[in-house]
Amino acid sequence: ELENQLTAKSKTLDDLKQSLASNGGAEQTPEAQSLRLAELCEMKDSIANQVAQLKASMQSILEQWRVYDEIYAEVSLMTMRYLYCIEQCKPSGEEASLEALKKQVKTLQ
């Protein structure tokens, strides 16, 4: 959106240049108009550079969030697996007798 607005403002600035060139500008001297126009062009270029830097930063941040989401999903899945394994490995209410352990081994297999 910023890039679109900047493009529109650049076109307006170009139109202003053409208008000043054709009209000569009655209310200001040509030197003052030229100086003001140069300032506007510098401001536009500065804003264009800032927008480009912002866009690069945002792309980097989006990539970092994408990586985070992938890793989070993987960790979440591993956590669920570990919780399931821990739940399955808990001894039942019985004492840890040899028979209970054999039964639990069969269950796990």
Backbone as ProteinMPNN parsed JSONL, in Angstrom:
{"seq_chain_A": "ELENQLTAKSKTLDDLKQSLASNGGAEQTPEAQSLRLAELCEMKDSIANQVAQLKASMQSILEQWRVYDEIYAEVSLMTMRYLYCIEQCKPSGEEASLEALKKQVKTLQ", "coords_chain_A": {"N_chain_A": [[0.832, -1.182, 0.0], [1.936, 1.207, 0.81], [3.874, 1.462, -1.157], [2.263, 1.8, -3.423], [1.019, 4.241, -2.806], [3.281, 5.848, -2.771], [4.064, 5.691, -5.442], [1.902, 7.006, -6.628], [2.243, 9.567, -5.53], [4.692, 10.188, -6.644], [4.001, 10.416, -9.321], [2.327, 12.628, -9.137], [4.217, 14.505, -8.378], [5.826, 14.539, -10.656], [3.956, 15.555, -12.454], [3.682, 18.08, -11.348], [6.238, 19.114, -11.81], [6.159, 19.298, -14.631], [4.075, 21.087, -14.915], [5.099, 23.375, -13.67], [7.207, 23.869, -15.377], [5.914, 24.515, -17.741], [4.192, 26.663, -17.045], [5.783, 28.491, -15.743], [5.457, 29.623, -13.257], [4.095, 32.0, -11.461], [3.9, 33.04, -8.85], [6.245, 32.471, -7.388], [9.827, 32.723, -7.579], [11.695, 31.307, -10.283], [14.012, 30.043, -9.346], [13.452, 29.55, -6.635], [11.268, 27.863, -6.909], [12.476, 25.746, -8.206], [14.302, 24.935, -6.264], [12.565, 24.133, -4.196], [11.234, 22.061, -5.479], [13.358, 20.304, -5.88], [13.873, 19.66, -3.211], [11.503, 18.296, -2.615], [11.767, 16.114, -4.322], [14.014, 14.87, -3.205], [12.971, 14.201, -0.706], [11.008, 12.392, -1.522], [12.619, 10.364, -2.617], [13.987, 9.585, -0.319], [11.894, 8.593, 1.232], [11.118, 6.492, -0.414], [13.36, 4.844, -0.175], [13.182, 4.231, 2.558], [10.777, 2.82, 2.59], [11.517, 0.61, 1.053], [13.444, -0.524, 2.748], [11.824, -1.109, 4.942], [10.107, -2.97, 3.794], [11.909, -5.063, 3.232], [12.671, -5.705, 5.849], [10.208, -6.529, 6.905], [9.728, -8.796, 5.333], [11.787, -10.423, 6.204], [11.057, -10.734, 8.886], [8.585, -12.041, 8.56], [9.504, -14.443, 7.463], [10.963, -15.426, 9.623], [8.865, -15.839, 11.455], [7.479, -17.824, 10.086], [9.313, -19.934, 10.211], [9.385, -20.214, 12.978], [6.709, -21.035, 13.464], [6.738, -23.547, 12.185], [8.648, -24.936, 13.723], [7.428, -24.778, 16.217], [5.115, -26.32, 15.79], [6.299, -28.799, 15.382], [7.571, -29.243, 17.87], [5.345, -29.224, 19.52], [4.001, -31.521, 18.619], [5.913, -33.464, 19.316], [5.856, -33.156, 22.102], [3.261, -33.997, 22.676], [3.509, -36.672, 21.957], [5.415, -37.551, 23.84], [3.973, -37.12, 26.216], [1.953, -38.976, 25.84], [3.458, -41.338, 25.846], [4.49, -41.265, 28.452], [2.13, -41.48, 29.899], [1.35, -44.034, 29.122], [3.372, -45.524, 30.211], [3.075, -45.4, 32.93], [2.773, -47.134, 35.932], [0.095, -49.312, 36.655], [-2.553, -49.256, 39.135], [-1.708, -51.401, 40.592], [0.805, -53.157, 42.526], [4.287, -52.958, 41.737], [4.81, -55.588, 40.563], [6.306, -58.558, 39.221], [4.57, -59.792, 37.434], [2.812, -57.682, 36.856], [4.539, -55.927, 35.586], [5.255, -57.473, 33.343], [2.792, -57.575, 32.082], [2.487, -54.905, 31.483], [4.608, -54.516, 29.675], [3.702, -56.112, 27.57], [1.467, -54.62, 26.862], [2.671, -52.253, 25.995], [4.113, -53.234, 23.831]], "CA_chain_A": [[0.0, 0.0, 0.0], [2.86, 2.347, 0.83], [4.499, 1.569, -2.476], [1.257, 2.364, -4.331], [0.881, 5.663, -2.481], [4.51, 6.517, -3.201], [3.991, 5.789, -6.896], [0.936, 8.069, -6.932], [2.862, 10.853, -5.189], [5.743, 10.432, -7.641], [3.331, 10.897, -10.528], [1.897, 13.995, -8.834], [5.43, 15.332, -8.403], [6.189, 14.693, -12.071], [2.99, 16.49, -13.037], [4.036, 19.406, -10.831], [7.425, 19.552, -12.569], [5.724, 19.687, -15.972], [3.243, 22.285, -14.774], [5.984, 24.512, -13.401], [8.003, 24.131, -16.579], [5.084, 25.143, -18.772], [3.609, 27.927, -16.558], [6.797, 29.426, -15.302], [5.211, 29.905, -11.846], [4.009, 33.449, -11.285], [3.988, 33.513, -7.47], [7.588, 32.269, -6.851], [10.889, 32.816, -8.583], [12.047, 29.976, -10.807], [15.037, 29.422, -8.496], [12.777, 29.046, -5.429], [10.466, 26.702, -7.31], [13.416, 24.678, -8.516], [14.834, 24.474, -4.99], [11.489, 23.413, -3.499], [11.008, 20.831, -6.232], [14.492, 19.425, -5.572], [13.626, 19.16, -1.855], [10.43, 17.301, -2.696], [12.314, 14.901, -4.956], [14.87, 14.223, -2.213], [12.081, 13.602, 0.288], [10.385, 11.226, -2.15], [13.64, 9.32, -2.701], [14.238, 9.12, 1.046], [10.744, 7.766, 1.619], [11.188, 5.26, -1.209], [14.383, 4.002, 0.458], [12.641, 3.746, 3.823], [9.771, 1.808, 2.275], [12.244, -0.584, 0.618], [14.028, -1.126, 3.951], [10.714, -1.656, 5.72], [9.633, -4.171, 3.095], [12.901, -6.117, 3.468], [12.561, -6.097, 7.255], [8.965, -7.278, 7.084], [9.891, -10.111, 4.724], [12.637, -11.186, 7.11], [10.244, -11.071, 10.062], [7.619, -13.066, 8.155], [10.231, -15.702, 7.311], [11.262, -15.903, 10.968], [7.618, -16.348, 12.024], [7.173, -19.084, 9.412], [10.196, -20.932, 10.808], [8.892, -20.413, 14.344], [5.487, -21.847, 13.404], [7.107, -24.926, 11.853], [9.314, -25.536, 14.879], [6.422, -24.907, 17.272], [4.273, -27.47, 15.471], [7.101, -29.998, 15.604], [7.747, -29.4, 19.317], [4.034, -29.577, 20.058], [3.766, -32.93, 18.299], [6.809, -34.275, 20.148], [5.348, -33.078, 23.476], [2.091, -34.885, 22.761], [4.0, -38.06, 21.929], [6.029, -37.846, 25.138], [2.911, -37.224, 27.217], [1.287, -40.266, 25.611], [4.367, -42.398, 26.311], [4.532, -41.221, 29.915], [0.849, -42.009, 30.357], [1.335, -45.488, 28.896], [4.4, -46.177, 31.029], [2.728, -45.349, 34.35], [2.282, -48.421, 36.429], [-1.307, -49.254, 37.058], [-2.725, -49.195, 40.574], [-1.125, -52.585, 41.217], [2.206, -53.041, 42.91], [5.187, -53.228, 40.623], [5.206, -56.996, 40.621], [6.827, -59.097, 37.966], [3.421, -60.02, 36.559], [2.315, -56.368, 36.414], [5.519, -55.409, 34.626], [5.109, -58.264, 32.117], [1.551, -57.12, 31.458], [2.743, -53.571, 30.931], [5.466, -54.716, 28.504], [2.821, -56.585, 26.487], [0.64, -53.48, 26.443], [3.52, -51.347, 25.234], [4.486, -53.849, 22.548]], "C_chain_A": [[0.882, 1.253, 0.0], [3.511, 2.56, -0.521], [3.527, 2.187, -3.484], [1.076, 3.852, -4.083], [2.104, 6.451, -2.95], [4.537, 6.687, -4.714], [3.042, 6.911, -7.31], [1.534, 9.441, -6.644], [3.981, 11.202, -6.167], [5.136, 10.972, -8.93], [2.867, 12.336, -10.325], [3.081, 14.946, -8.89], [5.9, 15.561, -9.836], [5.245, 15.669, -12.773], [3.294, 17.92, -12.61], [5.254, 19.966, -11.561], [7.016, 20.065, -13.943], [4.916, 20.973, -15.929], [4.102, 23.515, -14.531], [6.814, 24.878, -14.627], [7.177, 24.872, -17.629], [4.54, 26.508, -18.336], [4.655, 28.95, -16.163], [6.603, 29.844, -13.858], [5.235, 31.381, -11.546], [4.272, 33.876, -9.851], [5.38, 33.328, -6.85], [8.604, 32.407, -7.978], [11.212, 31.415, -9.078], [13.088, 29.271, -9.951], [14.402, 28.818, -7.24], [11.945, 27.814, -5.748], [11.367, 25.503, -7.563], [13.971, 24.071, -7.226], [13.79, 23.647, -4.235], [11.205, 22.069, -4.175], [12.126, 19.826, -5.957], [14.332, 18.829, -4.17], [12.561, 18.064, -1.863], [10.937, 15.996, -3.307], [13.21, 14.141, -3.981], [14.027, 13.53, -1.151], [11.434, 12.335, -0.265], [11.377, 10.071, -2.23], [13.946, 8.729, -1.326], [13.114, 8.199, 1.511], [10.756, 6.448, 0.859], [12.22, 4.304, -0.608], [13.878, 3.418, 1.776], [11.608, 2.653, 3.596], [10.454, 0.504, 1.849], [12.87, -1.295, 1.819], [12.951, -1.776, 4.808], [10.209, -2.957, 5.101], [10.596, -5.34, 3.331], [12.823, -6.621, 4.91], [11.314, -6.945, 7.485], [9.071, -8.671, 6.473], [10.743, -11.01, 5.614], [11.848, -11.632, 8.338], [9.227, -12.153, 9.723], [8.288, -14.431, 8.002], [10.554, -16.284, 8.687], [10.018, -16.456, 11.649], [7.24, -17.686, 11.386], [8.016, -20.21, 10.014], [9.743, -21.244, 12.234], [7.659, -21.313, 14.347], [5.797, -23.302, 13.101], [7.72, -25.632, 13.06], [8.318, -25.746, 16.019], [5.532, -26.127, 17.023], [5.022, -28.777, 15.741], [7.272, -30.278, 17.102], [6.429, -29.813, 19.965], [3.718, -31.048, 19.813], [4.642, -33.838, 19.165], [6.328, -34.289, 21.602], [4.153, -34.01, 23.657], [2.525, -36.351, 22.766], [4.604, -38.454, 23.273], [4.973, -37.99, 26.227], [2.176, -38.557, 27.083], [2.155, -41.411, 26.146], [4.43, -42.445, 27.833], [3.256, -41.814, 30.493], [0.806, -43.524, 30.219], [2.321, -46.214, 29.802], [4.091, -46.144, 32.524], [2.284, -46.737, 34.809], [0.835, -48.266, 36.863], [-1.37, -49.26, 38.579], [-2.094, -50.366, 41.312], [0.298, -52.296, 41.67], [3.058, -53.391, 41.714], [5.715, -54.657, 40.724], [5.705, -57.418, 39.254], [5.699, -59.307, 36.975], [2.876, -58.703, 36.013], [3.248, -55.773, 35.372], [5.432, -56.161, 33.298], [3.866, -57.811, 31.344], [1.758, -55.748, 30.793], [3.64, -53.651, 29.688], [4.629, -55.183, 27.326], [1.989, -55.437, 25.951], [1.457, -52.528, 25.565], [3.917, -51.925, 23.88], [3.305, -53.788, 21.595]], "O_chain_A": [[0.613, 2.222, -0.71], [3.68, 3.692, -0.974], [3.929, 3.009, -4.307], [0.989, 4.638, -5.026], [1.985, 7.567, -3.456], [4.986, 7.719, -5.213], [3.337, 7.674, -8.23], [1.352, 10.375, -7.426], [4.193, 12.373, -6.481], [5.69, 11.876, -9.555], [2.994, 13.167, -11.224], [2.963, 16.064, -9.391], [6.324, 16.663, -10.183], [5.672, 16.497, -13.578], [3.18, 18.854, -13.404], [5.296, 21.151, -11.892], [7.461, 21.128, -14.375], [5.053, 21.838, -16.794], [3.864, 24.572, -15.115], [7.088, 26.052, -14.878], [7.688, 25.752, -18.322], [4.433, 27.417, -19.159], [4.414, 30.154, -16.249], [7.537, 30.389, -13.27], [6.311, 31.959, -11.39], [4.812, 34.96, -9.629], [5.674, 33.985, -5.851], [8.289, 32.235, -9.156], [11.016, 30.441, -8.352], [13.066, 28.046, -9.832], [14.762, 27.716, -6.826], [11.911, 26.852, -4.981], [11.046, 24.379, -7.175], [14.096, 22.852, -7.107], [14.103, 22.584, -3.7], [10.965, 21.065, -3.504], [11.867, 18.631, -5.818], [14.615, 17.65, -3.955], [12.704, 17.037, -1.199], [10.574, 14.908, -2.858], [13.174, 12.911, -3.932], [14.329, 12.409, -0.744], [11.324, 11.329, 0.435], [11.022, 8.927, -1.946], [14.14, 7.521, -1.189], [13.362, 7.154, 2.112], [10.439, 5.401, 1.424], [11.986, 3.098, -0.539], [14.117, 2.248, 2.074], [11.573, 1.667, 4.332], [10.021, -0.58, 2.239], [12.835, -2.523, 1.903], [13.148, -2.869, 5.337], [9.921, -3.922, 5.809], [10.166, -6.462, 3.596], [12.901, -7.824, 5.156], [11.365, -7.958, 8.182], [8.554, -9.631, 7.043], [10.465, -12.2, 5.762], [11.964, -12.777, 8.774], [9.025, -13.081, 10.506], [7.71, -15.455, 8.367], [10.435, -17.491, 8.896], [10.109, -17.457, 12.36], [6.74, -18.579, 12.069], [7.51, -21.296, 10.292], [9.722, -22.404, 12.644], [7.575, -22.248, 15.143], [5.192, -24.2, 13.688], [7.365, -26.766, 13.381], [8.359, -26.767, 16.704], [5.234, -26.879, 17.951], [4.451, -29.737, 16.26], [7.133, -31.418, 17.544], [6.41, -30.66, 20.859], [3.224, -31.738, 20.704], [4.174, -34.851, 19.684], [6.389, -35.327, 22.261], [4.047, -34.718, 24.659], [1.965, -37.168, 23.497], [4.345, -39.542, 23.787], [5.068, -38.884, 27.069], [1.821, -39.185, 28.08], [1.662, -42.326, 26.805], [4.423, -43.52, 28.433], [3.3, -42.564, 31.468], [0.288, -44.218, 31.093], [2.126, -47.386, 30.124], [4.781, -46.798, 33.306], [1.509, -47.412, 34.132], [0.422, -47.222, 37.369], [-0.33, -49.269, 39.239], [-1.959, -50.325, 42.535], [0.913, -51.317, 41.249], [2.595, -54.049, 40.782], [6.905, -54.889, 40.94], [5.536, -56.708, 38.263], [5.862, -59.023, 35.788], [2.517, -58.619, 34.838], [2.798, -55.182, 34.391], [5.525, -55.546, 32.236], [3.89, -57.683, 30.12], [1.266, -55.486, 29.696], [3.425, -52.899, 28.737], [4.817, -54.709, 26.206], [1.822, -55.29, 24.74], [0.987, -52.062, 24.527], [4.043, -51.192, 22.898], [3.405, -54.251, 20.459]]}, "name": "protein", "num_of_chains": 1, "seq": "ELENQLTAKSKTLDDLKQSLASNGGAEQTPEAQSLRLAELCEMKDSIANQVAQLKASMQSILEQWRVYDEIYAEVSLMTMRYLYCIEQCKPSGEEASLEALKKQVKTLQ"}
